[in-house]
Amino acid sequence: MNRIHREQLLQQLNWRYATKQFDAQRKISPEDWSTLEEALVLTPSSFGLQPWKFVVVADQQTREQLVGASWGQRQVADASHLVVLAAKQDLNERDVNAYIQRIAEVRGVASSSLDGMRELMVGSLIQGMDVKARTAWASRQVYIALGNLLNSAALLGIDACPMEGIEPQKYNEILGLTARGLSAVVVCALGYRAATDKYASLNKVRFTKQEVLVNI
């Protein structure tokens, strides 16, 4: 198994920060972007159910519209790429069945052999939660994907800025997400930091390990 060196991992995590100004002229290469897309696809989720869609907004005019739904934050328009991480709304048995079928196809097993797993998911998520609770669950899953995207970008030397400061309903309206059964949760702008971004040179501020790690 190949692995990166531990020092390289920490170096890249220390290097990354929530980029405030992007160089609008620098673009992520198609090869690197394809890698980040694959990283998103490989994100783990509870039950493996993947209750999300990752909306890549390429149209510049649409991204300018989204600035107004992002409290004026220019990262949305100036970054090389913009990803809107959206949660599925009203998750139902069809979603569970589609996932079970996908497992059967990928692993070459009969879908009937997965009946126990299907019953567990339906019982826990569909029958055991109301729509509001399922929507909240799906939204929490989205943040796993966001963390994976941030770390993957850092390892490739690509800057990123996670952004919760958005108006989800306006995003849904501009991007037509509601009609797709989706709702925006959080966005991530990706690209390369501008030379004028003063935040790039600031020391990273974190509590110490002794303050945040609890060994029991």
MARMAR-770025 format. One record per residue (C-alpha): residue number from 1; chain; x, y, z; residue in one letter. Coordinates in nm, 3 decimals. Layout:
% residues N
pos->NUM	unit->A	east->X	north->Y	up->Z	code->A
...
% end
This chain:
% residues 216
pos->1	unit->A	east->0.000	north->0.000	up->0.000	code->M
pos->2	unit->A	east->0.137	north->0.341	up->-0.095	code->N
pos->3	unit->A	east->0.116	north->0.618	up->0.161	code->R
pos->4	unit->A	east->0.228	north->0.976	up->0.188	code->I
pos->5	unit->A	east->0.473	north->1.065	up->0.460	code->H
pos->6	unit->A	east->0.320	north->1.186	up->0.785	code->R
pos->7	unit->A	east->0.519	north->1.508	up->0.767	code->E
pos->8	unit->A	east->0.378	north->1.580	up->0.422	code->Q
pos->9	unit->A	east->0.024	north->1.537	up->0.551	code->L
pos->10	unit->A	east->0.074	north->1.781	up->0.837	code->L
pos->11	unit->A	east->0.258	north->2.024	up->0.613	code->Q
pos->12	unit->A	east->-0.035	north->2.043	up->0.372	code->Q
pos->13	unit->A	east->-0.293	north->2.073	up->0.648	code->L
pos->14	unit->A	east->-0.094	north->2.359	up->0.797	code->N
pos->15	unit->A	east->-0.059	north->2.517	up->0.453	code->W
pos->16	unit->A	east->-0.432	north->2.524	up->0.380	code->R
pos->17	unit->A	east->-0.662	north->2.797	up->0.509	code->Y
pos->18	unit->A	east->-1.006	north->2.933	up->0.424	code->A
pos->19	unit->A	east->-0.901	north->3.137	up->0.123	code->T
pos->20	unit->A	east->-1.058	north->3.481	up->0.120	code->K
pos->21	unit->A	east->-0.930	north->3.604	up->-0.217	code->Q
pos->22	unit->A	east->-0.881	north->3.384	up->-0.519	code->F
pos->23	unit->A	east->-0.673	north->3.458	up->-0.827	code->D
pos->24	unit->A	east->-0.949	north->3.464	up->-1.088	code->A
pos->25	unit->A	east->-0.695	north->3.407	up->-1.367	code->Q
pos->26	unit->A	east->-0.561	north->3.077	up->-1.231	code->R
pos->27	unit->A	east->-0.761	north->2.765	up->-1.307	code->K
pos->28	unit->A	east->-0.743	north->2.413	up->-1.172	code->I
pos->29	unit->A	east->-0.617	north->2.175	up->-1.440	code->S
pos->30	unit->A	east->-0.868	north->1.926	up->-1.586	code->P
pos->31	unit->A	east->-0.658	north->1.641	up->-1.445	code->E
pos->32	unit->A	east->-0.657	north->1.780	up->-1.092	code->D
pos->33	unit->A	east->-1.026	north->1.862	up->-1.108	code->W
pos->34	unit->A	east->-1.109	north->1.511	up->-1.222	code->S
pos->35	unit->A	east->-0.914	north->1.383	up->-0.923	code->T
pos->36	unit->A	east->-1.114	north->1.603	up->-0.685	code->L
pos->37	unit->A	east->-1.438	north->1.479	up->-0.841	code->E
pos->38	unit->A	east->-1.328	north->1.121	up->-0.780	code->E
pos->39	unit->A	east->-1.235	north->1.212	up->-0.422	code->A
pos->40	unit->A	east->-1.588	north->1.344	up->-0.369	code->L
pos->41	unit->A	east->-1.737	north->1.024	up->-0.509	code->V
pos->42	unit->A	east->-1.521	north->0.821	up->-0.268	code->L
pos->43	unit->A	east->-1.649	north->1.009	up->0.039	code->T
pos->44	unit->A	east->-1.780	north->0.774	up->0.309	code->P
pos->45	unit->A	east->-2.133	north->0.809	up->0.444	code->S
pos->46	unit->A	east->-2.354	north->0.643	up->0.700	code->S
pos->47	unit->A	east->-2.474	north->0.307	up->0.561	code->F
pos->48	unit->A	east->-2.285	north->0.409	up->0.246	code->G
pos->49	unit->A	east->-2.613	north->0.564	up->0.129	code->L
pos->50	unit->A	east->-2.463	north->0.888	up->-0.012	code->Q
pos->51	unit->A	east->-2.767	north->1.115	up->0.039	code->P
pos->52	unit->A	east->-2.621	north->1.403	up->-0.161	code->W
pos->53	unit->A	east->-2.544	north->1.563	up->-0.494	code->K
pos->54	unit->A	east->-2.240	north->1.777	up->-0.568	code->F
pos->55	unit->A	east->-2.342	north->2.061	up->-0.799	code->V
pos->56	unit->A	east->-2.049	north->2.209	up->-0.992	code->V
pos->57	unit->A	east->-2.144	north->2.558	up->-1.107	code->V
pos->58	unit->A	east->-1.941	north->2.650	up->-1.416	code->A
pos->59	unit->A	east->-2.151	north->2.928	up->-1.569	code->D
pos->60	unit->A	east->-1.994	north->3.259	up->-1.469	code->Q
pos->61	unit->A	east->-2.315	north->3.458	up->-1.493	code->Q
pos->62	unit->A	east->-2.486	north->3.216	up->-1.255	code->T
pos->63	unit->A	east->-2.194	north->3.241	up->-1.014	code->R
pos->64	unit->A	east->-2.223	north->3.620	up->-1.015	code->E
pos->65	unit->A	east->-2.589	north->3.576	up->-0.918	code->Q
pos->66	unit->A	east->-2.484	north->3.351	up->-0.633	code->L
pos->67	unit->A	east->-2.259	north->3.622	up->-0.489	code->V
pos->68	unit->A	east->-2.576	north->3.805	up->-0.387	code->G
pos->69	unit->A	east->-2.698	north->3.491	up->-0.212	code->A
pos->70	unit->A	east->-2.361	north->3.456	up->-0.037	code->S
pos->71	unit->A	east->-2.352	north->3.782	up->0.158	code->W
pos->72	unit->A	east->-2.140	north->3.940	up->-0.112	code->G
pos->73	unit->A	east->-1.850	north->3.698	up->-0.075	code->Q
pos->74	unit->A	east->-1.653	north->3.714	up->-0.399	code->R
pos->75	unit->A	east->-1.495	north->3.371	up->-0.361	code->Q
pos->76	unit->A	east->-1.810	north->3.229	up->-0.517	code->V
pos->77	unit->A	east->-1.741	north->3.406	up->-0.846	code->A
pos->78	unit->A	east->-1.362	north->3.443	up->-0.845	code->D
pos->79	unit->A	east->-1.251	north->3.090	up->-0.761	code->A
pos->80	unit->A	east->-1.162	north->2.848	up->-1.036	code->S
pos->81	unit->A	east->-1.441	north->2.607	up->-0.939	code->H
pos->82	unit->A	east->-1.750	north->2.623	up->-0.720	code->L
pos->83	unit->A	east->-1.916	north->2.320	up->-0.566	code->V
pos->84	unit->A	east->-2.256	north->2.338	up->-0.400	code->V
pos->85	unit->A	east->-2.296	north->2.043	up->-0.166	code->L
pos->86	unit->A	east->-2.666	north->1.961	up->-0.155	code->A
pos->87	unit->A	east->-2.862	north->1.712	up->0.053	code->A
pos->88	unit->A	east->-3.140	north->1.495	up->-0.082	code->K
pos->89	unit->A	east->-3.479	north->1.594	up->0.053	code->Q
pos->90	unit->A	east->-3.743	north->1.340	up->0.152	code->D
pos->91	unit->A	east->-3.513	north->1.039	up->0.132	code->L
pos->92	unit->A	east->-3.731	north->0.732	up->0.076	code->N
pos->93	unit->A	east->-3.735	north->0.359	up->0.005	code->E
pos->94	unit->A	east->-3.654	north->0.418	up->-0.362	code->R
pos->95	unit->A	east->-3.319	north->0.563	up->-0.257	code->D
pos->96	unit->A	east->-3.250	north->0.261	up->-0.038	code->V
pos->97	unit->A	east->-3.352	north->0.021	up->-0.315	code->N
pos->98	unit->A	east->-3.129	north->0.200	up->-0.567	code->A
pos->99	unit->A	east->-2.832	north->0.167	up->-0.332	code->Y
pos->100	unit->A	east->-2.900	north->-0.201	up->-0.267	code->I
pos->101	unit->A	east->-2.916	north->-0.261	up->-0.641	code->Q
pos->102	unit->A	east->-2.588	north->-0.076	up->-0.689	code->R
pos->103	unit->A	east->-2.420	north->-0.296	up->-0.426	code->I
pos->104	unit->A	east->-2.549	north->-0.606	up->-0.603	code->A
pos->105	unit->A	east->-2.415	north->-0.485	up->-0.938	code->E
pos->106	unit->A	east->-2.072	north->-0.380	up->-0.812	code->V
pos->107	unit->A	east->-2.011	north->-0.685	up->-0.593	code->R
pos->108	unit->A	east->-2.180	north->-0.940	up->-0.818	code->G
pos->109	unit->A	east->-2.427	north->-1.070	up->-0.562	code->V
pos->110	unit->A	east->-2.800	north->-1.126	up->-0.565	code->A
pos->111	unit->A	east->-2.995	north->-0.827	up->-0.435	code->S
pos->112	unit->A	east->-3.202	north->-1.070	up->-0.225	code->S
pos->113	unit->A	east->-2.888	north->-1.151	up->-0.026	code->S
pos->114	unit->A	east->-2.893	north->-0.790	up->0.093	code->L
pos->115	unit->A	east->-3.249	north->-0.798	up->0.228	code->D
pos->116	unit->A	east->-3.127	north->-0.775	up->0.587	code->G
pos->117	unit->A	east->-2.926	north->-0.461	up->0.511	code->M
pos->118	unit->A	east->-3.218	north->-0.312	up->0.323	code->R
pos->119	unit->A	east->-3.455	north->-0.376	up->0.615	code->E
pos->120	unit->A	east->-3.208	north->-0.216	up->0.857	code->L
pos->121	unit->A	east->-3.181	north->0.102	up->0.649	code->M
pos->122	unit->A	east->-3.554	north->0.126	up->0.587	code->V
pos->123	unit->A	east->-3.629	north->0.066	up->0.954	code->G
pos->124	unit->A	east->-3.370	north->0.315	up->1.079	code->S
pos->125	unit->A	east->-3.402	north->0.595	up->0.827	code->L
pos->126	unit->A	east->-3.738	north->0.571	up->0.655	code->I
pos->127	unit->A	east->-3.968	north->0.427	up->0.919	code->Q
pos->128	unit->A	east->-3.765	north->0.542	up->1.220	code->G
pos->129	unit->A	east->-3.745	north->0.910	up->1.122	code->M
pos->130	unit->A	east->-3.986	north->1.170	up->0.997	code->D
pos->131	unit->A	east->-3.901	north->1.387	up->0.695	code->V
pos->132	unit->A	east->-3.748	north->1.661	up->0.908	code->K
pos->133	unit->A	east->-3.518	north->1.419	up->1.090	code->A
pos->134	unit->A	east->-3.411	north->1.247	up->0.766	code->R
pos->135	unit->A	east->-3.334	north->1.582	up->0.607	code->T
pos->136	unit->A	east->-3.121	north->1.680	up->0.907	code->A
pos->137	unit->A	east->-2.942	north->1.345	up->0.888	code->W
pos->138	unit->A	east->-2.868	north->1.393	up->0.518	code->A
pos->139	unit->A	east->-2.737	north->1.744	up->0.583	code->S
pos->140	unit->A	east->-2.495	north->1.613	up->0.844	code->R
pos->141	unit->A	east->-2.365	north->1.359	up->0.595	code->Q
pos->142	unit->A	east->-2.285	north->1.640	up->0.353	code->V
pos->143	unit->A	east->-2.028	north->1.779	up->0.595	code->Y
pos->144	unit->A	east->-1.832	north->1.454	up->0.572	code->I
pos->145	unit->A	east->-1.801	north->1.519	up->0.199	code->A
pos->146	unit->A	east->-1.695	north->1.878	up->0.261	code->L
pos->147	unit->A	east->-1.415	north->1.769	up->0.494	code->G
pos->148	unit->A	east->-1.298	north->1.511	up->0.244	code->N
pos->149	unit->A	east->-1.295	north->1.771	up->-0.034	code->L
pos->150	unit->A	east->-1.096	north->2.021	up->0.175	code->L
pos->151	unit->A	east->-0.829	north->1.770	up->0.270	code->N
pos->152	unit->A	east->-0.807	north->1.626	up->-0.081	code->S
pos->153	unit->A	east->-0.759	north->1.974	up->-0.226	code->A
pos->154	unit->A	east->-0.491	north->2.055	up->0.030	code->A
pos->155	unit->A	east->-0.297	north->1.741	up->-0.058	code->L
pos->156	unit->A	east->-0.300	north->1.851	up->-0.423	code->L
pos->157	unit->A	east->-0.185	north->2.203	up->-0.332	code->G
pos->158	unit->A	east->-0.522	north->2.353	up->-0.427	code->I
pos->159	unit->A	east->-0.678	north->2.627	up->-0.217	code->D
pos->160	unit->A	east->-1.033	north->2.607	up->-0.092	code->A
pos->161	unit->A	east->-1.285	north->2.802	up->0.110	code->C
pos->162	unit->A	east->-1.581	north->2.627	up->0.279	code->P
pos->163	unit->A	east->-1.875	north->2.865	up->0.303	code->M
pos->164	unit->A	east->-2.181	north->2.832	up->0.523	code->E
pos->165	unit->A	east->-2.256	north->3.202	up->0.482	code->G
pos->166	unit->A	east->-2.511	north->3.148	up->0.209	code->I
pos->167	unit->A	east->-2.887	north->3.174	up->0.172	code->E
pos->168	unit->A	east->-2.984	north->2.816	up->0.087	code->P
pos->169	unit->A	east->-3.331	north->2.900	up->-0.042	code->Q
pos->170	unit->A	east->-3.189	north->3.152	up->-0.287	code->K
pos->171	unit->A	east->-2.932	north->2.897	up->-0.400	code->Y
pos->172	unit->A	east->-3.211	north->2.645	up->-0.449	code->N
pos->173	unit->A	east->-3.405	north->2.895	up->-0.657	code->E
pos->174	unit->A	east->-3.113	north->3.011	up->-0.873	code->I
pos->175	unit->A	east->-2.987	north->2.658	up->-0.939	code->L
pos->176	unit->A	east->-3.326	north->2.487	up->-0.962	code->G
pos->177	unit->A	east->-3.238	north->2.247	up->-0.683	code->L
pos->178	unit->A	east->-3.583	north->2.212	up->-0.527	code->T
pos->179	unit->A	east->-3.721	north->2.061	up->-0.847	code->A
pos->180	unit->A	east->-3.442	north->1.804	up->-0.827	code->R
pos->181	unit->A	east->-3.536	north->1.708	up->-0.472	code->G
pos->182	unit->A	east->-3.226	north->1.879	up->-0.331	code->L
pos->183	unit->A	east->-3.139	north->2.164	up->-0.097	code->S
pos->184	unit->A	east->-2.807	north->2.349	up->-0.072	code->A
pos->185	unit->A	east->-2.629	north->2.292	up->0.258	code->V
pos->186	unit->A	east->-2.282	north->2.441	up->0.217	code->V
pos->187	unit->A	east->-2.057	north->2.548	up->-0.069	code->V
pos->188	unit->A	east->-1.687	north->2.519	up->-0.139	code->C
pos->189	unit->A	east->-1.489	north->2.751	up->-0.364	code->A
pos->190	unit->A	east->-1.165	north->2.604	up->-0.500	code->L
pos->191	unit->A	east->-0.872	north->2.746	up->-0.691	code->G
pos->192	unit->A	east->-0.556	north->2.936	up->-0.604	code->Y
pos->193	unit->A	east->-0.501	north->3.213	up->-0.352	code->R
pos->194	unit->A	east->-0.445	north->3.568	up->-0.473	code->A
pos->195	unit->A	east->-0.115	north->3.733	up->-0.388	code->A
pos->196	unit->A	east->-0.316	north->4.008	up->-0.215	code->T
pos->197	unit->A	east->-0.491	north->3.776	up->0.030	code->D
pos->198	unit->A	east->-0.351	north->3.889	up->0.363	code->K
pos->199	unit->A	east->-0.494	north->3.586	up->0.541	code->Y
pos->200	unit->A	east->-0.255	north->3.353	up->0.359	code->A
pos->201	unit->A	east->0.040	north->3.458	up->0.575	code->S
pos->202	unit->A	east->-0.134	north->3.451	up->0.913	code->L
pos->203	unit->A	east->-0.044	north->3.181	up->1.162	code->N
pos->204	unit->A	east->-0.304	north->2.909	up->1.196	code->K
pos->205	unit->A	east->-0.486	north->2.931	up->1.529	code->V
pos->206	unit->A	east->-0.592	north->2.604	up->1.689	code->R
pos->207	unit->A	east->-0.630	north->2.488	up->2.048	code->F
pos->208	unit->A	east->-0.359	north->2.245	up->2.159	code->T
pos->209	unit->A	east->-0.399	north->1.869	up->2.148	code->K
pos->210	unit->A	east->-0.421	north->1.868	up->2.527	code->Q
pos->211	unit->A	east->-0.723	north->2.096	up->2.508	code->E
pos->212	unit->A	east->-0.918	north->1.919	up->2.235	code->V
pos->213	unit->A	east->-0.826	north->1.550	up->2.268	code->L
pos->214	unit->A	east->-0.984	north->1.354	up->2.551	code->V
pos->215	unit->A	east->-0.835	north->1.013	up->2.628	code->N
pos->216	unit->A	east->-1.060	north->0.790	up->2.836	code->I
% end
